[in-house]
Amino acid sequence: MLYRTEGIVIRNMPYGEGNAIITILTNTHGKAGIMVRGAKKLKSRHGSLAQPFTHGEFVFFKKSGLGTLNHGEIIESHYKLRERLELSAYAAYAAELCDRALQDEEAGAFIFEQLRACFAALQEGKDPQITLHLFEMKIIQLAGYAPEMDRCIHCGNEDGPFSFSYRLGGILCRRCRGIDPGVLQTGDGALKLLRLFKQLDLRRLGSIQVSSTTKSELRACIRGMLDTHLPLTLKSRDFLDQMEPLFQTDEKGAPDEQTR
């Protein structure tokens, strides 16, 4: 059967002499594996289309298993994400997380648009840490582990102060926080962002400035949820964790959360 669909390359693996097997996240057919013949050759017609993070239109033939690329056109190359090491590290993590965390039936049009918006935000210079944490929240939600942020997950109390339990999947009030020894004592800023991230579409992400303390708390909350509910070993995340301190500028004195 011949398929024509928009897709974003989330994985590229060399195969044989000059070929590549790519995985694309599509807006209509979930994830698809495609053989791109001659992709690594200098005069390849489809070499640029097979590059990581490329958004394009793909026409491929598939009976079962891998498809074979017949034709394609680039819609957005996202070349900046490959040229700059820090952007490449963030984009690679988003792509691998999307590839590994979601089953094919979960990879629909919504997450396609979220990944597309994630890459666009990175390329436009928006805060990469906030952009990635928002994308991580979308993955967590699609996997069925969205946290309860409006009331205590144990007793239903709506009055704070609250702490965050990534193991139980939500906030705990002062009376109940003892039921989870690993509860995180997070500030109002991080909890506010977690509530916002549950509702916010990545396509609507505006300018945002977040203090370094709030970023650290937000990271701990989201990473805790991922590691507890979606335990994956991701090479891109290991690399990002090693390199991220080198990417960051001095954020001392940064104002707290402001969005527009």
N, C-alpha and C positions, 0 to 999 in steps of 0.2 A: 504493500500500500504506500502511496506517495503522500507525504505530509508537508504542509507549508505552515510555519508558525514563527512567531517572534520568540527569541530566546536570549539568555545571558549565559556566557560560558563561565561555569563555576569550577570546572576541573579540566586540565589538559595533561595527557599522559602520552609520551612518545611510544610509538609502536612500529616495530620493524625498521626498515630503512626508509626514513623520510616521511613516515605516516604518523598520524596522531589519533588518539581516541579522546574525544571531548565529551563532557557531560554538560548539557545545557538545562537551565531552568526555564521552562516555557510558560507562556501565559494561557495556554489552552490544554496542554498534554502532560502536565507535571514535569518530572525530570526525564530526560532522554539521553541515551548514550549514542554517539554517532562516530563512525569511522570517517576521518578526513584523509583521503589518499594524497600523498605528496605534500602534506602540510608543512613539512620541515625543509622542503627544497626551495632554493632561492627564487625560482621563477614560478612558484606555486600560485595558482589563481585564488586559492582559499586559505593561504597561510595566515593572512591578517585576520580573517574571520574566526580562526581557531585560537586566537590569542586569549589568554585569561582576561576576564571582565568585559569582553566585547559583547555589546548588545546588537543583535542583528536579526535579519529574517533568514530562516534556514529552510531549505527544501531538501528533504531526504527520503530515501526509500527504505522501508522496513517491513520485513516479514515477521521475524521473531528475533529476540536478542538485540544486537547492535543494529542501528540504522547505518546507511551509507549516504554521505552528503552528495547531492547532485548539483546544487546551486545555492548561492546565498548572497546577501547584500548587507553591508555594515550600516547600522542606524546610528550608533554612537560607539566609537572605539575605546573611549576611556583611557586614552594613551597616557594621560597624566598619572593615572593610578599605577602604571607600570614603570614610569620614568623616575618617580621619587620613591626612595626606599621606605619612608615612613608611611606614605599613602598605600604603597603596595602591601605592606605588612597588615594594615588595617583591613584593606579590601580582601586580602587572601583569607584572613580570619573569618570575615563575614561570609565569603563564598564557601569555605570548608564547613562552617557551622551549618549553613543552609543545606549543604550536600549530605552531611552526616546525621544531623538531628531530625530531619523530616523524612517520613515515608513518602512514596510517590503520590499517594492519594491526598496527602496533606499539602503538597507543593502545588497550589493552585494559583489563580490570577492575583490574589491578594498579596501573597508573599513575593511573587514576581515583581509587583509594583513597589513593595517595600524594599527589596534588594536594589531595584533600579534607583529608588529615591536615596538609598544609603550611599550608593556609588556617586550619585550626583552631588550629595551633600559633602562628601569627602573631597570631590573634585573642586567644589566651590569654596573650599576653605573653612567650612563650618567645623566646630570643635569635634575632632575625631573620636575622642573618648565618649562624649555625650551621644554622638551619632551611633557609635557601636553599641552602647548600652541600650539605646532605644530599639535598635534592631534585635538585640538579644531578647528584649522583652517581647517583641513580636514572635520570636521563635518559641519562647516559653509559653506564650498564650496559645499558639497554634498546637503545641504539644499537649495542651490541656492542663497546664500547671499555673495558670494566672493566679497571682496572690490576692487574698482578700485584704483590701486596704481601707475599707470604710468603717469597720467595727472589729472588735476583738474576736479573733477566730475561735476562741474557746468559750466565752460567755456572752458575746454579742454586745458588750459595752461599747458605746460610741464616744465616750469621754476619755481624753488622753490624760497624761502622756502615754505614748505607746512605744513599744520596742518591736523589732522585726524578727520573726522566726522563719528562716528559709526552709527549715525542715518541715514545719507544719503548714507553711504556705500562706503567711499573712502576719498581721500585727497582733500583739498581745498587750493587754492593758497592765497596769501596775500590779493588780491583784493576781493576774494569771501568768505573768512572765516567768515565774518559777517553774512552770511545767516543762520548760525547755532550757536545759543547762547551756545550750549553745546560742541562746537568744542574743541578737545584736542590739546594743544600746546606740541607736542612731538618732541623729538630730532631726528637727522638723524639716530641714531643707531636703534631706535625702528621702524622707517619707513623702514629702510633697511631690518630688520628682517621680517617685515610683507610682503615685496616684496618677500623675499627669501622663506618664508613659503608657499606662494601661489604656488611656483614652485617645492618645495622640497618634495620628497617622503620620508616618515619616515624611510623607509628601508635604505636610504642613509645618515641618520643623523650621523655625525661624532662627534669628540670632539669639544666642544664649550664653550667659557667663555664669560659671559656677565656681565657688571657692574650692580650693584643693582639698580641704577637709571634707566637704560634702561629696566631692568626687570619690574620695577614698571610701566613704561610707556607702555610697551608691554602688561602687564596684564590689564591695564585700557582700552586699545584699544580692545582687544579680548573679555574681559568680557562685554564691552559696546555693541559689536555686538551681543553676545549671549543673553544678557538680553533684547535687543531691538527687535531682530528678532526671537529668539527662547526662549521666556520667560518660564522657567521651574523652579519648586521648586525641588531641588535635595538634599536629605539628605546627600549624600556623599560630596557634595560641601560645605555645611554648616559645616560639621565636619572638612573637610580639611582646610577651612578658619580659624577655631578656633585653629587647631593644627599646621598649617604650620609655624607660627613664632617660635615654639619650635623646628621644624625640621632644621631650617636654621642655618648655622654657620655664623660667622662674615665675610661678604664679602667686607669689606672696603679695598680699594686698588686693587680690582679685575680688571684685564685689560678689555678693551672693546672688542667688538665682534671679535673673532678669530675662524675660522673654518678650519678644515682640513679633 
